[in-house]
């Protein structure tokens, strides 16, 4: 019987076949944060810097437009509802991560 040191090493084989990532990953995927008001507020805040440098009339018009957009997305009530859901969603995410690990 040959010594293991005298044997040729085995060729490397891939453990998994790489596949391209598709978006979304699942057919029934729903982005929970798609209509999340804070992201709308963030985008509005980031765009407000240029408006703050503008004249007061444009600033007022911009504030009114942004206010209407927030109200259209459910306003404060929608924001509070989404914020109340976060702890439950966070726990569920932790459960999923623990299952995968």
N, C-alpha and C positions, 0 to 999 in steps of 0.2 A: 504494500500500500504506500503511495507517495506521501511525502511530508507536505503539510499544508503550505509551508513556505515555498515549496517548489511548484505549486499550482499557479496557473495564470489567473489574474483577477477577472471577475465576471464583468461584462460590459454593463454600463449604467442604463437603466430603463426608466422612463417617466412614470411617476406614480399616478398622475392624472393627466387627462387630455385637456389642454387649455382650450376654452371656448370663448368666443366673443361675448362681451357683456351687452345685454339688451336692456333698454329702458322702456317701460318699467319692467322689473324682474318678474312680476306676477300679473296675470291677466286681470285679476280683480283688485289690483293695487290702487289705493286711494291716498293721495298725499294729504295728510291731516293738517298740514301747515299751509296749504295752497291759498286759503282765504284768511289766513291768520292776520288779524288787525295789526299786531306789532310790526310785522314785516312791511305792511303798508305805511305805518307810521315812520318806520326807519327810512324807507325810500323817500317819504315826504320830507323828513328832517334833513336828509342829505341834500335834497334838491333845494331846500330853503336857504342854504348859505348864499347862493348866488342871488336869490331874491332879496335877502336882507340888505345887500349892498345897493339894491335898486331904490327907486323913489317910493314914497309912502303909498301912493295909489296902487302901484303894482304889488306891493307887499300885502295890502288889504285884500286885493283881488285874489292873490295866491292863497292867503289864509282861508278865504271863503270857499275857494275851489277844493282845497284840501279837507276842510270841514265837511263839505258835501260828500266827498268821496268816503270819508270815515263813516258818516251817517249811512251812506248807501251800503256799506259792508256790515251793517248791524250796529254800529256805534259802540257805546260803552257796555251795553248789555251783552253783545256778542263777545266783546273782549273779556268781560268778567266770566262768562260761561266757559270760554276757552281756557282761561287761567285756572278755573276750578277743576277742569279735566286734567291738567298737567300732572298732579301727583299720581293719579291712577295710571296715566300713560307712562310715567316714569317707572312706576313699580312693574308694569307689564314689560317694559323694555329690559329691566333688570332680570326678570324671570326668563325672558328669551335668551339674554346673554348667558345666564347661568346654565340654561339647558344646552347651549351650544358648546360651552367650555366643558 
